[in-house]
Amino acid sequence: MKIQVFLIGVTAMFATVALTQEVEFREFEHYREIPTRFETSDIHSDTVVVTEMFSYSCSHCFTFERDLSDWLPQQDETVKFVREHVVFTGPGLNLAKAFYAAEELGVTEKIHDSMFIAIHINGLRMNQLDLLVRLFEGRGETSATDFQAAFNSFNVENRVRRSDALVRGWRIEATPTMVVDGRYIVVGTHIRTNRQVLEVVDFLVAKVLEDRRSQRNTGS
């Protein structure tokens, strides 16, 4: 009798696991497809671009960063992760330029967390140029001259314009927003946690790769 009860329990456990693995996220409840593609993905590629639309001034982005930092090391070569800094308001322009300047200078990893902490923990107005210079000199180990040259460069201006185009093309209304393959936006009425956002990202990456394989097999 005890053995029978044990076997029933084990069967139920495996049934629960199988059910969990079969759960799929649904359009409009967990994600939506972008009506017009801003960029066309390469169906012959096995790499999917995952984009975070974020802002340093966004408190939700600051909170999301913790889960994102746990998620990123788990990704393999099938995921290419990029960030784009949005500019919803005037004060956000300098923050976006600082982010893209850091990318141009190769010091993003050195200043990224410090920028969030300066704003959301220390309450500093990091859109002010003098504070940005101090951050890049201290944390970024970059001279004021080099920082200002990158900050005012043509490349940075171009990156800001591209971000604005993505916001309009992808219809980004809030941050943080995760976009998969320039095709799907993770947003919906049934998303409850940051971790679930990243679970939907994983689901969409797998969906994109499967769609590409199907297209290759059918020759379309």
C-alpha positions in Angstrom: 0.0 0.0 0.0 2.8 2.4 0.9 4.6 1.5 -2.4 1.4 2.3 -4.3 1.0 5.7 -2.6 4.6 6.4 -3.3 4.3 5.6 -7.0 1.2 7.8 -7.3 3.1 10.6 -5.7 6.0 10.2 -8.1 3.7 10.1 -11.1 1.9 13.2 -10.0 5.2 15.0 -9.5 6.4 14.1 -13.0 3.0 15.1 -14.4 3.4 18.5 -12.7 6.9 19.0 -14.2 5.7 18.0 -17.7 2.8 20.4 -17.4 5.1 23.2 -16.4 7.4 22.5 -19.3 4.5 22.6 -21.7 3.2 26.0 -20.6 3.5 28.6 -23.4 3.3 32.3 -23.2 0.6 33.9 -25.3 0.4 36.9 -27.5 -1.2 40.0 -25.9 -1.1 38.3 -22.5 2.7 38.1 -22.3 4.1 39.7 -25.5 3.0 41.4 -28.8 4.4 41.3 -32.3 5.7 44.6 -33.7 3.5 45.4 -36.8 6.3 46.9 -38.8 9.8 45.4 -38.7 12.5 48.1 -38.0 15.2 45.6 -39.0 14.9 42.3 -40.8 16.5 39.3 -39.1 18.7 36.9 -40.9 16.9 33.6 -41.1 20.3 31.9 -41.7 21.6 33.2 -38.3 21.5 31.2 -35.1 21.9 34.4 -33.1 18.9 36.4 -31.8 19.3 40.0 -30.8 17.7 40.8 -27.4 17.4 44.6 -26.8 16.7 46.3 -23.5 15.1 49.7 -23.9 16.0 51.5 -20.7 16.8 54.7 -19.0 19.2 55.5 -16.1 16.6 57.7 -14.5 14.0 54.9 -14.5 13.6 53.3 -11.0 12.1 50.1 -12.6 15.2 49.8 -14.8 17.3 50.0 -11.6 15.3 47.2 -10.0 15.2 45.1 -13.2 19.0 45.3 -13.4 19.4 42.8 -10.5 17.5 40.1 -12.3 19.1 41.0 -15.6 22.5 40.5 -14.1 21.6 37.0 -13.1 20.1 36.2 -16.4 22.9 37.4 -18.7 25.6 34.9 -17.6 23.2 32.0 -18.4 23.0 33.0 -22.1 25.0 31.3 -24.8 26.0 32.4 -28.3 22.4 32.2 -29.5 21.7 35.5 -27.7 23.2 38.9 -28.5 22.2 41.3 -25.8 22.3 45.1 -26.4 21.0 48.1 -24.6 19.4 51.2 -26.0 18.9 54.3 -23.8 15.6 56.0 -24.5 15.0 59.8 -24.3 11.4 60.5 -23.2 12.2 63.9 -21.6 14.7 66.7 -22.0 16.8 65.8 -19.0 17.1 62.2 -20.3 19.2 63.4 -23.3 22.5 63.8 -21.3 22.0 60.4 -19.7 21.5 58.8 -23.1 24.6 60.6 -24.5 26.6 59.5 -21.4 25.5 55.9 -22.0 26.5 55.9 -25.7 29.7 57.8 -24.9 30.6 55.0 -22.4 30.1 52.5 -25.2 32.2 54.5 -27.6 35.0 54.6 -25.0 34.6 51.0 -24.0 33.9 51.7 -20.3 30.3 50.8 -20.0 30.9 48.0 -17.5 32.9 50.4 -15.3 30.3 53.1 -15.1 26.9 51.3 -15.6 26.1 50.2 -12.1 27.7 53.4 -10.6 25.3 55.6 -12.7 22.3 53.8 -11.4 23.5 54.0 -7.8 24.4 57.7 -8.1 20.8 58.4 -9.2 18.7 56.0 -7.2 20.7 55.6 -4.1 22.6 58.8 -3.7 19.9 61.0 -5.3 22.3 62.8 -7.6 21.2 64.6 -10.8 23.5 62.8 -13.2 22.2 64.6 -16.2 24.5 67.5 -15.1 27.7 67.6 -17.2 30.1 68.2 -14.3 28.8 65.1 -12.4 29.2 63.0 -15.5 32.8 64.2 -16.0 33.6 63.2 -12.4 31.9 59.8 -12.8 33.9 59.0 -16.0 37.1 60.3 -14.5 36.7 58.3 -11.3 34.9 55.1 -12.2 35.5 55.1 -15.9 39.2 56.0 -15.7 38.6 58.4 -18.6 40.0 61.9 -18.9 37.5 64.8 -19.0 38.8 65.7 -22.5 38.2 62.1 -23.8 34.8 62.0 -22.2 33.6 65.3 -23.6 35.0 64.4 -27.1 32.9 61.2 -27.1 29.9 62.8 -25.4 29.7 65.4 -28.2 30.7 63.1 -31.1 28.9 62.4 -34.3 28.7 58.7 -33.4 26.9 59.4 -30.1 24.5 61.8 -31.8 23.7 59.1 -34.3 23.1 56.5 -31.5 20.6 58.9 -29.8 18.8 59.4 -33.1 18.7 55.7 -33.7 17.3 55.1 -30.2 14.6 57.7 -31.0 13.7 55.9 -34.2 13.5 52.6 -32.3 11.1 54.1 -29.7 8.8 55.3 -32.5 9.1 52.2 -34.7 8.7 49.7 -31.8 6.1 51.9 -30.1 8.0 51.9 -26.8 5.8 53.5 -24.1 7.7 52.6 -20.9 11.0 51.3 -19.6 12.4 48.8 -19.1 11.1 47.1 -22.2 12.6 43.9 -23.7 12.5 43.5 -27.5 13.4 40.1 -29.1 14.7 40.0 -32.7 13.2 43.5 -33.4 10.0 41.5 -33.8 8.5 40.9 -30.4 8.0 43.1 -27.4 7.6 41.6 -23.9 4.5 43.2 -22.6 1.1 42.0 -21.5 -1.6 41.9 -18.9 -0.4 38.6 -17.4 3.2 39.5 -16.6 3.7 39.9 -12.9 7.5 39.9 -12.1 10.8 40.8 -13.6 11.8 37.1 -13.7 8.7 36.4 -15.7 9.8 39.0 -18.2 13.0 37.2 -18.7 11.2 33.8 -19.0 9.1 35.3 -21.8 12.4 36.5 -23.4 13.7 32.9 -23.3 10.5 31.7 -24.8 10.6 34.2 -27.6 14.3 33.5 -28.4 13.4 29.8 -28.8 10.4 30.7 -30.9 12.4 32.9 -33.3 15.1 30.2 -33.7 12.4 27.6 -34.4 10.7 30.0 -37.0 14.0 30.5 -38.7 14.7 26.8 -38.9 11.2 26.2 -40.4 11.8 29.0 -43.0 15.1 27.4 -43.9 13.6 24.0 -44.3 10.8 25.3 -46.5 13.2 27.4 -48.5 11.2 30.6 -47.9 
